[in-house]
Amino acid sequence: MTKVTLIPGDGIGPEVAFAAKDVVDATGVDIEWDIVNAGADIYEKTGEFIPEALLKSIEKNRVVLKGPITTPIGKGFRSINVTLRQKFDTYANIRPLKTMPGTKGVFENVDLVVFRENTEGLYMGIEHRINEDVAEAIKVITRKGSMRIAEETFKYAKEKGRKKVTAVHKANIMKITDGLFLDCTRKVSKDYPDIEYEEKIVDNMCMQLVMYPERYDVLVMPNLYGDILSDLASGLVGGLGLVPGANIGSDIGIFEAVHGSAPDIAGKSLANPIACIMSSTMMLDYIGERERANRIRKAVWSVLKEGRHRTKDLGGNARTEEITKAICEKI
Ligand code: ATP
């Protein structure tokens, strides 16, 4: 039996997180869920954004399925998502972006995996105001952080039989920080002569992705570029409702969709649960339950292909629980 911490989150979080739990349970896997929440609702009740009970549960179980948690813009406290990634040192954020059947993706043939450095860059939260009119944010790139994301990327590419790794950067302007990042990706690439290695400047990469996504395979980049490019690439495959993610550390995995808490559609059963369900398949792979993970993937593929149960973001009118039930029935 595996113990997994389930964080429902807020906004559409509980709708998609419990949908994913139902789908995982439908495979018959022996998981005991430890359900503990964090976020604004918990703060109102307990005065803590991240309760001690949640930190203890994550420390003990080291496998987490997480719904999105709102980060209010410009309110002066740190994002809970970023805090968890830094506290548990989940240095690799992995986001597979693949065209699924019958979706509104502009492209038919996208099959990308974004590796985003997850703990440093501009997400260190080192910001200050110099005076009334000037504010500063500090971007930190370390050799350790860059080496381990580069190693994780190439290891994954080799294991999965991927052909090419593209390092994305802005080293023409940020010569020292992004330059150090590139030093590391170049160094690691030398250990993998069978995998093609190339570099692209981030602005050009955006244009390349919206014109020729089929030319790219595995991408590795510092934190902020990874955040932006994975949302951009989500649009290529039919939107945020479809794209899963994993935050991996040396002995911990926190699995969550790329999307946020989508307050505009929360509580209306409009949320597409597939991104969170696909994140749960990455979690099952991580705990060695590959066969069950594949069964879920097949069920999702088959429901999307049939097209009778699609949520509004995919051009249908199915409610969150209807598509979830259809996937559970296929399993
Ligand atoms: P964050 O900053 O927390 O990542 P965000 O500002 O990027 O959040 P999201 O919450 O991800 O925003 O939502 C962006 C848009 O995508 C919203 O219009 C939202 O309704 C839509 N969206 C996000 N997730 C889903 C989903 N699972 N199903 C349907 N629509 C979604």
Boltz pocket constraint, residues with backbone or C-beta under 6 A from the ligand:
constraints:
  - pocket:
      binder: B
      contacts: [[A, 12], [A, 16], [A, 68], [A, 69], [A, 70], [A, 71], [A, 240], [A, 241], [A, 242], [A, 258], [A, 259], [A, 260], [A, 261], [A, 262], [A, 263], [A, 264], [A, 265], [A, 270], [A, 271], [A, 272], [A, 273], [A, 275], [A, 313]]
      max_distance: 6.0
